[in-house]
Amino acid sequence: MNREERRAFVAAHRTAIFGYGRRQDGPAMTVVYYVVDGDDLLVSTMAARAKAKAVQRNQKVSLCVLDEQWPLTYLQVYCDAKVETDHAANVDLGMRIAGVMAGKPMPEEVRPMIAEGIIRENRVVLRLTPYATFETPPRHVYSAGDLTENLVHEVSTSLPW
């Protein structure tokens, strides 16, 4: 994928595996919904959750953006992250994430309920600024006939965002 194709892939999808370093044990991963905001990616989480705490310790995180169709294609995105607490931005993100989850924008009449939930759950915005991607060119097998000498795998590579 070229730069534009990688960005289009990220913009066209809605779920990712959020990866971050833990204080102990190995890296942690969790499924998240995200939205694109200019060059940044936004994730909503509770301030008390490990994702927010990890970002405060170490801003380096990754997203493995998933194509929800089979066979699975993905793109790894490396990001610098920060926690934002602005209430209005949290509510706007809540509206957008609910729309992503539902597959259509939320009507304005649900905004007060989302705002209440943001306060009740002490939600924050994780602003992720991508700086690189890690691409593994997909090679899919749809049938036994695909298993030929032409089915070759390439080496993965890190590319600038």
C-alpha positions in Angstrom: 0.0 0.0 0.0 1.2 3.5 -0.7 0.8 6.4 1.8 -2.7 7.4 0.5 -3.9 3.8 0.5 -2.7 3.2 4.1 -4.5 6.4 5.3 -7.6 5.5 3.3 -7.6 2.0 4.9 -7.4 3.5 8.4 -10.2 6.0 7.6 -12.4 3.3 6.1 -12.4 1.1 9.2 -13.6 1.4 12.8 -12.0 -1.2 15.0 -8.5 -1.8 16.1 -6.4 -3.6 18.6 -4.9 -1.0 20.9 -1.5 -2.0 22.1 0.5 -0.5 25.0 3.2 -1.3 27.5 2.2 -2.6 31.0 4.2 -2.0 34.1 4.5 -5.7 34.6 4.2 -8.7 32.3 4.0 -8.3 28.6 2.3 -5.8 26.4 -1.4 -5.4 26.7 -3.9 -5.3 23.8 -7.6 -4.4 23.8 -10.2 -4.0 21.0 -11.3 -0.3 20.6 -13.5 1.7 18.3 -11.7 4.8 16.9 -12.5 7.8 14.7 -10.2 9.9 12.5 -9.7 13.5 13.4 -7.6 15.3 10.8 -4.2 13.4 11.0 -5.0 12.0 14.5 -7.0 9.0 15.6 -9.3 9.3 18.7 -10.3 6.7 21.2 -12.6 7.1 24.1 -11.9 5.4 27.4 -12.4 5.8 31.2 -9.6 7.6 33.0 -9.4 4.7 35.5 -8.7 2.2 32.7 -5.3 0.8 32.0 -5.1 2.4 28.5 -5.3 6.0 29.9 -2.9 5.2 32.7 -0.4 3.6 30.3 -0.5 6.6 28.0 0.3 8.9 30.9 3.4 6.6 31.7 4.5 6.2 28.1 3.1 8.0 25.0 4.2 5.3 22.6 1.2 3.0 21.6 0.1 1.1 18.6 -3.1 0.3 16.8 -3.6 -2.7 14.7 -6.4 -1.5 12.4 -8.6 -4.4 11.4 -10.6 -5.0 8.2 -13.7 -6.7 9.6 -14.2 -8.8 6.5 -12.6 -12.2 6.0 -10.0 -12.9 5.0 -8.5 -10.6 7.5 -6.3 -7.7 6.4 -4.8 -5.3 8.9 -2.4 -2.4 9.2 -0.3 -1.6 12.2 -0.1 2.1 13.1 2.5 3.4 15.6 1.4 6.5 17.4 2.4 9.1 20.0 -0.6 9.4 22.4 -1.9 11.9 24.9 -4.8 12.1 27.3 -7.3 14.9 26.8 -10.0 15.8 29.3 -12.0 18.6 27.7 -15.7 17.8 28.4 -17.1 19.1 25.1 -14.5 17.2 23.1 -15.3 14.1 25.1 -19.0 14.5 24.3 -18.3 15.1 20.6 -16.2 12.0 20.5 -18.8 10.0 22.4 -21.4 11.0 19.7 -19.0 10.0 16.9 -18.0 6.7 18.5 -21.7 5.8 19.1 -22.3 6.5 15.5 -19.4 4.3 14.4 -20.7 1.5 16.6 -24.3 1.9 15.2 -23.1 2.4 11.6 -24.9 5.7 11.3 -24.6 9.1 13.0 -26.3 9.6 16.3 -29.3 12.1 16.5 -28.7 15.2 18.6 -31.3 14.2 21.1 -29.0 11.5 22.5 -26.2 14.1 23.2 -27.4 14.8 26.8 -27.4 11.1 27.6 -23.9 10.7 26.2 -22.7 13.8 28.1 -24.1 12.3 31.3 -22.3 9.0 30.6 -19.0 10.9 30.0 -19.2 12.4 33.4 -20.5 9.3 35.2 -17.7 7.1 33.7 -15.0 9.9 33.9 -14.1 9.4 30.3 -11.1 10.9 28.5 -10.0 11.2 24.9 -6.9 9.4 23.8 -5.5 11.4 20.9 -3.2 9.3 18.9 -0.8 10.9 16.4 0.5 8.4 13.9 4.1 8.5 12.9 4.7 5.1 11.2 2.9 2.1 9.9 4.0 -1.5 9.8 2.7 -3.3 6.7 2.5 -7.0 6.1 1.3 -7.5 2.5 -1.6 -9.9 2.7 -1.5 -13.2 0.8 -4.9 -14.9 1.1 -5.9 -18.5 0.4 -9.4 -18.9 -0.8 -9.2 -22.5 -2.0 -6.7 -25.3 -2.5 -6.0 -24.0 -6.0 -4.4 -20.9 -4.4 -1.6 -23.0 -3.0 0.9 -22.7 -5.8 4.4 -21.5 -6.3 2.9 -18.0 -6.9 1.7 -17.8 -3.3 4.7 -16.0 -1.8 5.1 -14.0 1.3 7.0 -10.7 1.4 8.9 -9.3 4.3 7.0 -6.8 6.4 8.3 -3.2 6.5 8.0 -0.1 8.6 6.8 3.0 6.6 6.4 6.6 7.6 2.8 7.6 8.2 
